[in-house]
């Protein structure tokens, strides 16, 4: 590109940005939005007058209360007297998206293509897939590349400019939105040789195609592109459960984008969601909750405590300060919860213990809390002979605690603790249990078995063997059919002054 061409491109880009600014000023003076919808959630329930404000509107609540049905009603009754608009006109330009339904449609369409090519496919099967694709008021989301290319081609026709100039303007428009969420550089230009638009993203120095983005990144990017693509043609965006398959961090960023987009471009966005975002302080004046009340559905801006627990869990209760406990601890499994609950009950400690599911899920939640000013939430993971890596530590909340022993059961296998349950020598029974465990269940068992043959005592091995297998065998030989009840029984036999200061030293944070 010559100097003159470069100057002309900069002028074109400046003119484009100025047009965007003027368009936004015009839109602000003439923006339209839905103010009220007269809607019947379910047959037999009374009709409701549901009010909406301009900007972002969040609809949350339990399943089966008509939230998605409300979005479909708005989309399908545009122009009807049941949809009131702020300027008194009859209709408004609406786009409706459902990421989950979109994925179902795409899969069903692919399956239908296969069945049409298969002479043995029955019409019944094809009809079943047609039912999945049946129009439900939601539009099919395009790919990221399609939104970029369609936008560039439309601008070439509308503004009578070169494809390379159009690509530069579209790149600027989309990148300004994408960077509200991701620290990505967008590369989008026309390949002079192939005359095809090339799109990629630079992430942490690596150049990635849209197909190389993670599932969550792709899901967010598609929605961002859909909204930008609809800037000139849409006044109201209806979005059903945009948080599907996103982690907590991406959920937050996506809703922050929705809020910014609605304000910046004077658009109305109505979102149905189960995201915990609805409980955050910044969205207090933008939300409505649908909740079952017997055979009826109640609608309010304040959720009941039961609904809060159902949707948000104790995480948001802690954030909003409505938990009755002083601490919240995330653990991997029921074994850890059983032991912590028993300890806290013995010591009269007000602590909520929640099961995350596994080590990685605990670390994911820890990462989500890392940058929040919350001190009374903790994250407990087993050792599993896998100490936290420096990278895992850097990404985790400071209150992340890793057990020194393999898992929580190992602490209950301490011979000194077991003697309080039954006064006998426990060394030999524990050795026998370790010898009985199949190597395929726990590779470290083989090393432990060799160590036992060489005269090593049980206690040092409790740091490295999978205690859950040993404790299971112990429970069976002791006639304890309920493993977790047996755990609680053993904890209750430990003197209180030994509990945290001697036997469970890593858990002293419970008392701090």
C-alpha positions as CSV (number, residue, x, y, z in Angstrom):
1,X,0.0,0.0,0.0
2,X,1.4,3.4,-1.1
3,X,1.5,6.5,1.1
4,X,-1.5,8.1,-0.6
5,X,-3.5,4.9,-0.2
6,X,-2.6,4.7,3.5
7,X,-3.7,8.3,4.0
8,X,-7.0,7.7,2.2
9,X,-7.6,4.6,4.3
10,X,-7.1,6.5,7.5
11,X,-9.5,9.2,6.3
12,X,-12.0,6.5,5.4
13,X,-11.6,5.0,8.8
14,X,-12.0,8.4,10.5
15,X,-15.1,9.1,8.5
16,X,-16.5,5.7,9.4
17,X,-16.0,6.2,13.2
18,X,-17.6,9.7,12.8
19,X,-20.6,8.1,11.1
20,X,-20.9,5.6,14.0
21,X,-20.8,8.4,16.5
22,X,-23.5,10.4,14.7
23,X,-25.7,7.3,14.2
24,X,-25.5,6.7,18.0
25,X,-26.5,10.3,18.7
26,X,-29.5,9.9,16.4
27,X,-30.5,6.6,17.9
28,X,-30.4,8.1,21.4
29,X,-33.0,10.6,20.3
30,X,-35.3,8.1,18.7
31,X,-34.6,4.8,20.5
32,X,-37.6,2.5,20.9
33,X,-38.2,-0.2,23.5
34,X,-40.9,-2.4,24.9
35,X,-42.5,-0.9,28.1
36,X,-45.1,-3.5,28.9
37,X,-46.2,-7.0,28.0
38,X,-49.6,-8.5,28.9
39,X,-48.7,-12.2,29.3
40,X,-50.3,-15.3,30.7
41,X,-47.4,-17.6,32.0
42,X,-49.5,-20.8,32.0
43,X,-53.0,-21.8,31.1
44,X,-55.2,-21.3,34.2
45,X,-52.9,-18.6,35.7
46,X,-54.1,-14.9,35.5
47,X,-52.7,-12.6,32.9
48,X,-49.7,-10.5,34.1
49,X,-48.6,-7.0,33.2
50,X,-44.8,-7.3,33.0
51,X,-43.0,-4.0,32.8
52,X,-39.6,-3.5,31.0
53,X,-37.2,-0.6,31.0
54,X,-34.9,0.4,28.2
55,X,-31.4,-1.1,28.3
56,X,-30.7,-4.5,30.0
57,X,-33.6,-6.6,31.5
58,X,-32.9,-9.9,33.3
59,X,-35.6,-12.5,33.8
60,X,-34.6,-15.3,36.2
61,X,-36.4,-17.9,38.3
62,X,-37.1,-21.6,38.6
63,X,-37.8,-24.0,35.8
64,X,-41.4,-24.3,34.5
65,X,-42.5,-20.7,35.3
66,X,-42.8,-19.5,31.7
67,X,-39.6,-17.5,31.2
68,X,-38.7,-18.8,27.8
69,X,-42.4,-18.8,26.9
70,X,-42.4,-15.1,27.6
71,X,-39.6,-14.5,25.0
72,X,-41.4,-16.5,22.4
73,X,-44.7,-14.6,23.2
74,X,-43.0,-11.3,22.7
75,X,-41.4,-12.4,19.4
76,X,-44.5,-14.0,18.0
77,X,-46.9,-11.2,19.1
78,X,-44.9,-8.2,17.8
79,X,-47.5,-5.7,16.5
80,X,-50.2,-7.1,18.9
81,X,-51.9,-4.9,21.5
82,X,-50.4,-7.1,24.2
83,X,-46.9,-5.6,23.4
84,X,-46.7,-1.9,24.4
85,X,-43.9,0.3,23.0
86,X,-42.7,3.6,24.4
87,X,-43.5,5.7,21.4
88,X,-47.0,4.3,20.9
89,X,-46.3,2.6,17.6
90,X,-47.6,-0.9,16.8
91,X,-44.4,-2.9,16.3
92,X,-40.7,-2.9,16.9
93,X,-37.7,-4.6,15.3
94,X,-36.9,-7.8,17.3
95,X,-34.1,-10.4,17.1
96,X,-34.4,-13.6,19.2
97,X,-31.5,-15.9,20.0
98,X,-31.2,-19.2,22.0
99,X,-27.7,-20.7,22.1
100,X,-29.0,-24.0,23.4
101,X,-31.8,-24.3,20.9
102,X,-29.4,-23.2,18.2
103,X,-27.0,-26.1,19.0
104,X,-30.0,-28.5,18.9
105,X,-31.1,-27.2,15.5
106,X,-27.6,-27.5,14.0
107,X,-27.2,-31.1,15.2
108,X,-30.7,-32.0,14.0
109,X,-30.1,-30.5,10.6
110,X,-26.9,-32.4,10.3
111,X,-28.7,-35.6,11.3
112,X,-31.5,-34.9,8.8
113,X,-28.9,-34.6,6.0
114,X,-27.6,-38.0,6.9
115,X,-31.0,-39.6,7.0
116,X,-32.0,-38.1,3.7
117,X,-29.0,-39.8,2.1
118,X,-29.8,-43.1,3.7
119,X,-32.4,-45.0,1.8
120,X,-33.2,-47.1,4.8
121,X,-34.1,-44.1,7.0
122,X,-37.8,-44.0,7.8
123,X,-40.0,-41.0,7.4
124,X,-40.9,-41.3,11.1
125,X,-37.3,-40.7,12.0
126,X,-37.0,-37.7,9.7
127,X,-40.2,-36.2,11.1
128,X,-38.8,-36.6,14.6
129,X,-35.9,-34.4,13.6
130,X,-38.2,-31.9,11.9
131,X,-39.9,-31.4,15.2
132,X,-36.6,-30.4,16.8
133,X,-36.0,-27.8,14.0
134,X,-39.6,-26.5,14.1
135,X,-39.7,-22.8,14.3
136,X,-39.9,-21.6,17.9
137,X,-39.3,-17.9,17.3
138,X,-35.5,-18.1,17.8
139,X,-33.2,-17.3,15.0
140,X,-30.3,-19.5,13.9
141,X,-26.9,-18.1,15.0
142,X,-24.3,-17.9,12.3
143,X,-20.6,-18.6,12.7
144,X,-18.2,-15.9,13.8
145,X,-16.6,-15.7,10.3
146,X,-20.1,-15.4,8.6
147,X,-20.9,-12.3,10.7
148,X,-17.6,-10.6,9.8
149,X,-17.9,-11.5,6.1
150,X,-21.6,-10.6,5.7
151,X,-21.0,-7.3,7.4
152,X,-18.0,-6.5,5.2
153,X,-19.9,-7.4,2.0
154,X,-23.0,-5.3,3.0
155,X,-20.7,-2.3,3.7
156,X,-19.1,-2.6,0.3
157,X,-22.5,-2.4,-1.4
158,X,-24.0,0.2,0.9
159,X,-21.1,2.6,1.0
160,X,-19.6,1.8,-2.4
161,X,-16.1,1.3,-1.0
162,X,-13.3,-1.2,-1.7
163,X,-13.5,-4.6,0.1
164,X,-10.1,-3.8,1.8
165,X,-11.5,-0.6,3.2
166,X,-14.7,-2.3,4.3
167,X,-12.7,-5.0,6.1
168,X,-10.8,-2.3,8.0
169,X,-14.0,-0.6,9.2
170,X,-15.7,-3.9,10.1
171,X,-12.6,-5.0,12.0
172,X,-12.6,-1.8,14.1
173,X,-16.4,-2.1,14.8
174,X,-16.3,-5.8,15.9
175,X,-13.0,-5.5,17.8
176,X,-14.2,-2.6,19.9
177,X,-17.0,-4.9,21.2
178,X,-15.0,-8.1,21.5
179,X,-12.3,-6.4,23.5
180,X,-14.9,-5.5,26.1
181,X,-14.6,-9.2,27.1
182,X,-11.4,-10.6,25.6
183,X,-7.9,-9.2,25.3
184,X,-7.8,-10.4,21.7
185,X,-6.4,-8.6,18.7
186,X,-8.6,-9.1,15.7
187,X,-7.1,-9.6,12.2
188,X,-9.5,-9.3,9.4
189,X,-8.6,-8.3,5.8
190,X,-9.0,-9.3,2.2
191,X,-6.5,-11.7,0.8
192,X,-5.5,-10.1,-2.4
193,X,-4.6,-13.4,-4.1
194,X,-7.6,-15.4,-3.3
195,X,-10.0,-12.5,-2.9
196,X,-11.3,-14.2,0.3
197,X,-11.6,-12.5,3.6
198,X,-9.2,-13.9,6.3
199,X,-10.2,-13.8,10.0
200,X,-8.1,-14.7,13.0
201,X,-7.5,-13.6,16.6
202,X,-4.3,-13.0,18.4
203,X,-4.5,-14.5,22.0
204,X,-1.4,-14.3,24.3
205,X,0.8,-13.9,21.2
206,X,-0.6,-16.9,19.3
207,X,-2.7,-16.4,16.2
208,X,-5.8,-18.5,16.2
209,X,-8.6,-19.2,13.7
210,X,-12.2,-19.0,15.0
211,X,-12.3,-22.8,15.0
212,X,-9.4,-22.9,17.5
213,X,-11.2,-20.8,20.1
214,X,-12.4,-22.7,23.2
215,X,-16.1,-23.7,23.4
216,X,-16.9,-20.9,25.9
217,X,-14.9,-18.3,23.9
218,X,-16.7,-19.3,20.7
219,X,-20.2,-19.2,22.3
220,X,-19.6,-15.6,23.6
221,X,-18.0,-14.4,20.4
222,X,-21.0,-15.6,18.3
223,X,-23.4,-13.7,20.5
224,X,-21.3,-10.5,20.5
225,X,-21.1,-10.7,16.7
226,X,-24.8,-11.3,16.4
227,X,-25.6,-8.2,18.4
228,X,-23.1,-6.1,16.4
229,X,-24.5,-7.5,13.2
230,X,-28.0,-6.4,14.2
231,X,-27.1,-2.9,15.3
232,X,-28.8,-1.2,12.3
233,X,-31.8,-3.6,12.0
234,X,-32.7,-4.5,15.6
235,X,-34.1,-2.4,18.5
236,X,-34.9,-5.3,20.9
237,X,-32.7,-8.4,21.4
238,X,-34.3,-11.4,23.1
239,X,-31.8,-13.9,24.4
240,X,-32.6,-17.2,26.1
241,X,-30.0,-18.6,28.6
242,X,-26.8,-17.2,27.0
243,X,-24.7,-18.6,29.8
244,X,-25.1,-22.2,28.7
245,X,-21.7,-24.1,28.9
246,X,-19.9,-21.0,30.3
247,X,-17.8,-20.9,33.4
248,X,-18.5,-18.2,36.1
249,X,-15.7,-15.8,34.9
250,X,-17.0,-15.8,31.3
251,X,-20.6,-15.4,32.5
252,X,-19.7,-12.2,34.4
253,X,-17.9,-10.8,31.4
254,X,-20.7,-11.6,29.0
255,X,-23.4,-9.9,31.2
256,X,-21.1,-6.9,31.6
257,X,-20.9,-6.7,27.8
258,X,-24.7,-6.9,27.5
259,X,-25.1,-4.1,30.0
260,X,-22.5,-1.9,28.1
261,X,-23.9,-2.7,24.7
262,X,-27.5,-1.8,25.7
263,X,-26.4,1.5,27.2
264,X,-23.8,2.4,24.5
265,X,-26.1,1.7,21.5
266,X,-29.5,2.5,23.1
267,X,-30.8,-1.0,22.6
268,X,-33.1,-3.1,24.7
269,X,-32.0,-6.6,25.7
270,X,-34.3,-9.0,27.5
271,X,-32.5,-12.0,28.8
272,X,-33.8,-15.2,30.4
273,X,-31.1,-16.8,32.5
274,X,-30.3,-19.0,35.4
275,X,-27.0,-17.3,35.9
276,X,-25.9,-16.2,39.4
277,X,-25.3,-12.8,37.8
278,X,-28.9,-11.9,38.4
279,X,-28.2,-11.8,42.2
280,X,-25.3,-9.4,41.9
281,X,-25.7,-5.9,43.2
282,X,-25.0,-4.1,39.9
283,X,-28.1,-5.8,38.3
284,X,-30.5,-5.1,41.2
285,X,-32.7,-2.7,39.2
286,X,-32.6,-4.7,36.0
287,X,-34.0,-8.0,37.1
288,X,-37.3,-9.8,37.6
289,X,-37.9,-13.2,39.2
290,X,-40.5,-15.8,38.2
291,X,-41.4,-18.2,41.0
292,X,-43.9,-20.9,41.5
293,X,-46.6,-20.0,44.1
294,X,-48.8,-23.1,44.3
295,X,-50.6,-23.4,41.0
296,X,-49.8,-19.7,40.2
297,X,-46.6,-17.9,39.2
298,X,-45.5,-14.9,41.1
299,X,-43.3,-12.2,39.5
300,X,-41.2,-9.8,41.6
301,X,-37.9,-8.0,41.7
302,X,-36.8,-9.7,44.9
303,X,-36.3,-13.5,45.0
304,X,-37.4,-15.6,48.0
305,X,-34.7,-17.4,50.1
306,X,-35.7,-20.7,48.6
307,X,-35.3,-19.4,45.0
308,X,-32.0,-17.8,45.9
309,X,-30.7,-21.2,47.2
310,X,-32.1,-23.0,44.2
311,X,-30.5,-20.8,41.5
312,X,-27.6,-19.1,43.1
313,X,-26.5,-21.5,45.9
314,X,-24.5,-20.5,48.9
315,X,-22.0,-18.7,46.7
316,X,-24.3,-15.8,46.0
317,X,-25.8,-15.9,49.4
318,X,-22.3,-15.2,50.7
319,X,-21.8,-12.4,48.2
320,X,-25.1,-10.8,49.1
321,X,-24.5,-11.2,52.8
322,X,-27.6,-13.3,53.4
323,X,-26.0,-16.5,54.6
324,X,-26.3,-17.2,58.3
325,X,-22.9,-18.8,58.5
326,X,-19.5,-17.1,58.9
327,X,-17.6,-19.1,56.4
328,X,-18.1,-21.0,53.1
329,X,-15.8,-23.9,52.2
330,X,-15.8,-25.7,48.8
331,X,-14.7,-29.3,48.9
332,X,-14.3,-32.1,46.3
333,X,-16.6,-34.8,47.6
334,X,-19.0,-36.1,50.3
335,X,-16.1,-37.5,52.4
336,X,-14.6,-34.1,52.9
337,X,-18.0,-32.5,53.6
338,X,-18.8,-35.3,56.1
339,X,-15.6,-34.7,58.1
340,X,-15.8,-30.9,58.0
341,X,-19.4,-30.9,59.0
342,X,-18.6,-33.2,61.9
343,X,-15.7,-31.1,63.0
344,X,-17.7,-27.8,62.8
345,X,-20.6,-29.3,64.8
346,X,-18.2,-30.6,67.5
347,X,-16.6,-27.2,67.8
348,X,-19.8,-25.1,67.3
349,X,-18.4,-23.4,64.2
350,X,-20.9,-21.7,61.8
351,X,-19.5,-23.0,58.4
352,X,-21.3,-23.8,55.2
353,X,-19.6,-26.7,53.4
354,X,-20.5,-27.2,49.7
355,X,-19.4,-30.1,47.4
356,X,-17.9,-28.8,44.1
357,X,-17.5,-32.3,42.5
358,X,-13.8,-32.8,42.0
359,X,-10.4,-31.1,42.3
360,X,-10.6,-29.1,39.1
361,X,-14.1,-27.8,39.9
362,X,-12.8,-26.6,43.3
363,X,-9.9,-24.8,41.6
364,X,-12.2,-23.3,39.0
365,X,-14.4,-21.8,41.7
366,X,-11.2,-20.6,43.5
367,X,-10.1,-18.9,40.3
368,X,-13.5,-17.2,39.9
369,X,-13.2,-15.8,43.4
370,X,-9.6,-14.7,43.1
371,X,-10.1,-11.1,42.2
372,X,-13.1,-10.6,44.6
373,X,-12.7,-8.9,47.9
374,X,-14.2,-11.8,49.8
375,X,-12.2,-13.2,52.8
376,X,-14.5,-15.8,54.3
377,X,-14.6,-18.3,51.5
378,X,-12.2,-21.2,51.3
379,X,-11.3,-24.0,48.8
380,X,-10.1,-27.4,50.1
381,X,-8.6,-30.0,47.8
382,X,-7.1,-33.4,48.4
383,X,-3.4,-34.0,47.9
384,X,-3.7,-37.1,45.5
385,X,0.1,-37.0,45.3
386,X,-0.3,-34.0,43.0
387,X,0.9,-30.8,44.7
388,X,-0.4,-27.6,43.3
389,X,1.8,-26.3,40.5
390,X,3.1,-22.7,40.6
391,X,0.7,-21.9,37.8
392,X,-2.3,-23.3,39.7
393,X,-1.3,-21.4,42.8
394,X,-1.0,-18.1,40.8
395,X,-4.5,-18.6,39.4
396,X,-6.1,-19.6,42.7
397,X,-7.6,-17.6,45.6
398,X,-5.3,-17.1,48.5
399,X,-7.6,-19.2,50.7
400,X,-7.0,-22.3,48.6
401,X,-5.9,-25.1,51.0
402,X,-4.4,-28.5,50.0
403,X,-4.3,-31.4,52.3
404,X,-0.9,-32.8,53.2
405,X,-2.2,-36.4,53.0
406,X,-3.7,-38.1,50.0
407,X,-7.3,-37.5,51.0
408,X,-9.5,-36.8,54.1
409,X,-9.9,-40.5,54.9
410,X,-6.2,-40.8,55.6
411,X,-6.5,-38.6,58.7
412,X,-9.1,-41.0,60.2
413,X,-6.8,-43.9,59.6
414,X,-4.2,-42.5,62.0
415,X,-3.7,-45.4,64.5
416,X,-3.9,-42.9,67.4
417,X,-7.3,-41.8,66.3
418,X,-8.5,-45.3,65.7
419,X,-7.4,-46.3,69.2
420,X,-10.0,-43.9,70.5
421,X,-12.6,-45.8,68.5
422,X,-11.4,-49.2,69.7
423,X,-8.4,-49.7,72.0
424,X,-6.2,-52.2,70.1
425,X,-3.1,-52.2,68.0
426,X,-4.2,-51.0,64.5
427,X,-0.8,-51.4,62.8
428,X,-1.3,-54.9,61.5
429,X,-5.0,-54.6,60.4
430,X,-4.1,-51.5,58.4
431,X,-1.1,-53.2,56.8
432,X,-3.4,-56.1,55.8
433,X,-5.9,-53.7,54.2
434,X,-3.1,-52.0,52.2
435,X,-1.8,-55.4,51.1
436,X,-5.3,-56.3,49.9
437,X,-5.8,-53.4,47.6
438,X,-5.5,-54.2,43.9
439,X,-2.7,-52.3,42.2
440,X,-4.9,-51.3,39.2
441,X,-7.1,-49.2,41.6
442,X,-4.2,-47.2,42.9
443,X,-0.7,-47.5,41.4
444,X,0.9,-46.0,44.5
445,X,-0.3,-49.0,46.5
446,X,2.4,-51.2,44.9
447,X,5.1,-49.0,46.3
448,X,3.4,-48.9,49.7
449,X,3.1,-52.7,49.7
450,X,6.8,-53.0,48.9
451,X,7.6,-50.5,51.7
452,X,5.6,-52.6,54.1
453,X,7.6,-55.7,53.2
454,X,10.7,-53.7,54.0
455,X,9.6,-52.9,57.5
456,X,8.1,-49.4,57.0
457,X,5.3,-48.6,59.5
458,X,1.8,-47.5,58.4
459,X,1.8,-43.9,59.6
460,X,4.2,-42.4,57.0
461,X,2.5,-44.3,54.2
462,X,-0.8,-42.5,55.0
463,X,0.6,-39.5,53.2
464,X,0.7,-41.3,49.9
465,X,-1.8,-44.1,49.7
466,X,-5.4,-43.7,48.6
467,X,-7.0,-43.8,52.0
468,X,-10.5,-44.0,50.6
469,X,-9.9,-47.6,49.6
470,X,-8.3,-48.5,52.9
471,X,-11.2,-46.8,54.9
472,X,-13.7,-48.7,52.8
473,X,-12.2,-52.0,53.8
474,X,-11.9,-50.9,57.4
475,X,-15.6,-50.0,57.5
476,X,-16.5,-53.4,56.1
477,X,-14.4,-55.4,58.6
478,X,-15.8,-53.3,61.5
479,X,-19.4,-54.0,60.4
480,X,-20.0,-50.3,59.5
481,X,-22.3,-50.4,56.5
482,X,-22.6,-46.6,56.3
483,X,-19.1,-45.2,55.6
484,X,-20.0,-41.6,56.2
485,X,-21.7,-42.4,59.5
486,X,-18.5,-44.2,60.5
487,X,-16.5,-41.1,59.6
488,X,-18.7,-38.9,61.8
489,X,-18.5,-41.4,64.7
490,X,-14.6,-41.4,64.6
491,X,-14.5,-37.6,64.4
492,X,-16.7,-37.3,67.5
493,X,-14.2,-39.4,69.5
494,X,-11.3,-37.0,69.0
495,X,-10.8,-34.6,71.9
496,X,-11.7,-31.1,71.0
497,X,-8.4,-29.6,71.9
498,X,-6.6,-32.1,69.6
499,X,-9.0,-31.7,66.7
500,X,-7.5,-28.8,64.7
501,X,-4.2,-28.2,66.5
502,X,-3.0,-31.8,66.3
503,X,-4.9,-34.1,64.0
504,X,-6.3,-31.7,61.3
505,X,-3.7,-28.9,61.3
506,X,-4.5,-27.8,57.7
507,X,-8.1,-27.1,58.7
508,X,-7.3,-24.6,61.4
509,X,-8.8,-21.9,59.1
510,X,-12.2,-23.2,60.2
511,X,-11.6,-21.6,63.6
512,X,-9.9,-18.4,62.5
